[in-house]
């Protein structure tokens, strides 16, 4: 099964659980997409696909600007991963394929 798709995700943040929608559009060994949530949308930068593994970066604007470094693994209809905020540590992200 392809890693492409739309996922309903939850990120465990210091401000509580943040729900969002993560869109993955695959083209060969790269991908584009975005995470859309209550604090706005973040576009995927430098998205890479290696089998069922994804890696990418995002520029967070709210509540403070910072670059996030992200990794995730897709297992069937499930996705789980880590979002590294740098100075603020790492946050867990998980979810399921929407639809």
N, C-alpha and C positions, 0 to 999 in steps of 0.2 A: 504494500500500500504506500502511496506517495505521502510525503510529509506536507505537501501543498494542502491548503485549506484554511478554514477559519476556526479558531479555537476560543472558547469561553475560558478565560484564565483568571486566577486570583494570585496576587503577589502579597506576601507577608511583609509588611513594611512597619517601621517604628510608629507610623501613624494609624496602624490597624490594617486590616485586609483591604486591598484595593482591587476591585473587579474591573475587568476590561475585556476587549475583543482583540485577539492577535490574528492578523491576516498574513499568510505566507504564500507568496507567488513565486514558484520555482522556475528557473531557467537554467538548465544544465547544472553546474555546481555552485550557482549563486541564487540568491533570492532577494526579492523586494517585499515590502509590506509595511505594516504599521500596527501599533498598539493604540486602541482608542478606549478612553476611559473618562471618568468624571473630571479629571484634572487636565483633560485635553488629549490631543493625539501626538504620538511620537513616531516619526518615520524611521524605518530600518535603514541603517548605514552599513556598508561592507558586509552584507549578508552572505554567508557561506554555508553550503550544504555538503556533508560528508556522510553518505548513507542516510541513517535516521537521525544524525546529529546536526544541529544548527548552531551557528555562532554569528553574532552581529553586535552592533553598537547603536545607541540611541542618544539623542540630546534631550535631556529633561529640562523643562523650563520652569515648572511649578512643583513644589514650593520654592525651589532654588535651582539655578542653572547648574547642571553637571552632566558629564558624559557617563553613560552607563555601558558596561561591557557585559554581554549576555551570552549564555549557552543554554541549550535545551536538547532533550532527546524525545523523539516521537516514538511511541510504542502502540501501534494500532491506532485507536482513537484517543489515546492519552498523551499529554505532553507534560514534561517536568523539567525544571532547570533552575539556574541561578542567575541573579542579576547583581553584578558587582558595582557598588557605588563608589569604590575607592576609599576615601577617608571614613565613610559611614558603614563600611563592611558589606556583607553579601546578604541578599534576600532570596528566599525560596519562591519559586513560581510554579504553579501547576494548573492543569485544566483538562478539558475534554473537547473533542471536535464538535463544533456547533452543527445543528441540523439533525 
